[in-house]
Amino acid sequence: MKKRNLPLELEGDLWFHREDRKYLGGDRISLLERIDELGSITKAAKAVGISYKTAWDLVNMINNMAEKPLVERLTGGKGGGGTTLTAEGKEVVRKFRVVQEEHRRFLENLEARLGDTDTLYKFLRRISMKVSARNVFSGTITKVTRGAVNSEVCLTLKGGTPLIAVITNGAVDNLGLKEGVDAYAIIKSSSVIIGEGLHEAKLSARNLMCGTVTNIITGAVNTEIDLEVGGGNVLSAIITNDSGESLQLKVGDHACAIFKASSVILGVS
């Protein structure tokens, strides 16, 4: 059977940025729409074809990157609570769909004018890239203390939460880090320690963030704990199931997260 020579169509990804921070695309908007429609992370994840855990990770990242939280977790009630979009979240979804429709019309017009789009399509595929990380926070550099080899960098997150990173002087220079520069902080969830009653504890780790447990996912070996640490920022930690059983934490409990300054990776757009 002869293979049909189908015409090549132009496609493009549409993303929302805030102060050069890329945080919302079509896949995440679809997840937000299903959350708004179904009122449940579990049902929304199933509807868009991703795992429950992936959905939680995306929701946490969206809330961390947005100026105001877009997704709100509800507690209590007959069904034990649920998840819904905030007014800010509903407005962002509406605006995204308006822009997406105009973007579609633009691509259709461009496709008609270009004719043969095969070369352009290959180019777009080469430069497309997706980056995933569990804990990604955005903020502004408020202090850089330079040493002989390393520098201590203070990144203030939305809500005023300080985060300390220790990186090489070369990295500071390469990234152009200085006071007032917007930057990202990335922390592996396995580098985060969870505890209780640590406000007065003396610790060698520079970063201590306390807040409310918003989600607990228990796996075969490890347990993931999500902690809302202020300003809509959610920090995820992976601990062993034995540690989870020892802590006996529940959603709504107060807890603290600890991680070393050397465990923080900084980046800029």
N, C-alpha and C positions, 0 to 999 in steps of 0.2 A: 504494500500500500504506500503510495507516494505521500510523503510528509508535506503538510501545508506550510507555505511560507507566510507565517503570521506577521502582521506589522508590529514593530516595536513601539511601545508606549512609554512616554516619560512618566517617571514617578519621582517624588521628592518627599523627604521627611520634614515635618513642620514642628518646631520646638519653640516653647516660650522661654525667654531669658529674663532674669531680673539682675540688673547691674552686672551684666556679662556672665551670669550664672545660668547654665542650662539645666532646667529641672522638670519640664513638662512636655511630653510628646503625645502622639496619637494613642499609643498603647496605654499610657498611664491615664489619659483622659477617659478611655474606654473603661478602665478599672473604676475610676471615680464615678462615672455614669451608672455603672452596675451597682456600686455601693449605695448611691442615692436612690436607685430604683428598688433594690432588694433589702437594704438596711442590714446587711450582714457581710462581713469579710469572707466567710466561708462560701456563701452562695455567689458572691461577686467573683471570687477567684475561680470557682468552677465554671461560671458563665463565660469568662474570658479565656479559659483554658490554661490557667497557671495553678501552681500549688498554693495552699493556704499560707505556707511560710514565705514564699516569694511575694505574695500579696502584702503581707505584713511588712516585709522589708521595703517594698516600694512605697507603702503608705508612710512609713517612718521617714524615708528619704524625702518624699514630697513635702511633708510637714517641716522637716529640718531646713529645706531649701527655700520654702515660701516665707514671705515676710510675716504672714499670719497663717496659723494652721488651717488647712483645707478640709481635713477629716477629723471628726470628733467621735470619741468613744463614749457611749452612753452606758450607765450602770443602773441596776435595779429594774423594776418592772416585772410583769408576768413572765416575759420570756428571758429574763436575766440580763437585759441590756441589749445593745446592738451598736451599730456604727452608722453614722450619717455624715453628710457634707455640711460644713458650716456655710453661712451666707456668702463668705468669701469664696469658698469652694464652688458653690453653684454659679457665682458670677464668672469665675475663671473658666469653668466648663463652657458657659454660654459664649464668652468672648472667643475662646479657642475655636469653637465650631463656626463662628462668623468668619474668622480669619482663614480657617481651613477651606471654606467654600470659595473665598476669593482666591486662595492659593490654587485650588483645583482649576478654576477658570483660567488663571494665569498659565498653568502648565498646558492646558488644552490649546490655548492660543499660541504658546511657544512651540508646541509640537507641530502645529499646522505650518508655522513659518519656517521651521528648521528643515523639514523634509526628512532626510536620512539622519536618524538620531543615534545610530549604533555607537559611534565614536564617543559621543558625549555621555551615553549611558555607561560605557566601560570606565570612563574617567570618574564619574560619580560613584561607581561601585568601589573604585580603588581608594577614594578618599573618605568613604563612609566608615565610621568607627563608633562602637558602643563600648562604654566603660561601666563596670559594675563594681561597687564596694558596699560593704555592710554599713559601716559608720562613716558618713560623709557630712561634714558640717561646714557652713560658710560663715565668714566673719571678717573682721577688719584687724590688721596688725596695729597694736597699740604700744608695743615696746619691743625693741631688739637690743639685747645685751650681748655684746661681742666679747669673746674670749680669745685665747691664743690659737685654738684650733676649732672650737665649736661656738655656736651662738645660742642663746636662750631667746626664744621668740614667744611673745604673748599675743594670742589671737582672741579677741573678744567676740563671742558669738552673739546672735540676736538675743535680746533679753538681758544682756550684760554679763553672761557667764564667761569667765576667763578660762582659756585653755593654753597650757604651756607645752612647747615643743623644743627639743634640743636637736639641732641639725648642724652640719659643718658650715664653716664660714664660706666655703666655696659654693654650697647650695644657696646660701643667703644671697650671694652675689649673682649667681646664675638666674635665680628667680626674681631678683630685683626687690627683695623684701625690705620694707622700711615702714615707719609709722604712717598710717592712713591708707596703705595698700590693701585691697580686698584679696582674700586668699581662702583656700580650702584646707580643712584638716581631715585626714583619713586615719582611722584607728581600727585595727583588726579586732573583731569581737573576742577572739581567743586571748587577746592581751589585756582584757578588762577583768578585774576582780570585783566580785560583789560581796558586800558585808552589811551589817547592821550596827548602829550605835558608834559610828566612826568619827563623829564630829570633833571630839576632843582627843582622838588618837594621834600619837606622834608617828609619822610615816616618812619614809625616804622618797616615796613616789610623789611627784609634784602635782599630779592631777587628782583631785577628790571632788566628785560631783554627786550630790544627793538629790533624791526626788521620789517619785511615786512609781511603783511597779504597774505597768499598763498591760503587759502580756507575758505569759509563760508558756513555752512550748517544750514538752518533754519528748525526747527521742529515745532510741534504743540505748545510746551510750551517754549522750550529752543533753543538757537542758539549755534552752535559750531564754534569757530574761531581758525584757525591754523596760527601760527606766526613763520616765519623763523627767528631765533635769532642769526644766525652766525654759521659758521663751518658746515653747513648742518643740524644743529639741529632744529627741529620743535616742538614747544610747543603748545599743544591744551588746549583750555579753553571752559568751558560750562557756558554761561550766559543766563539770561532771554531774551525772545524776545523783551520785553520793553526796556531793556538795549541795545540790538542790534540796535533797531530803533533809540534810542537816540544817539548812537555813529555814526550811518550812515557810517560805515566802508565798504570799497570795496576792492576786491582783488587788491593788488599792493600798498595799502595805508601803511603808517608808523604808527605803534602803539607800545605800551609797555605792558608788562605783569608783574604783581606783585604777589608774594606769600610769605608767612611767612616761615622762616627757620624751624619752628616747623611742617610745613606741608610736609616736605621732609622726605621720608623714604630711608634709605641707606641699601645696601646689597652687598655681595661679592659672587663670584663664589665658 
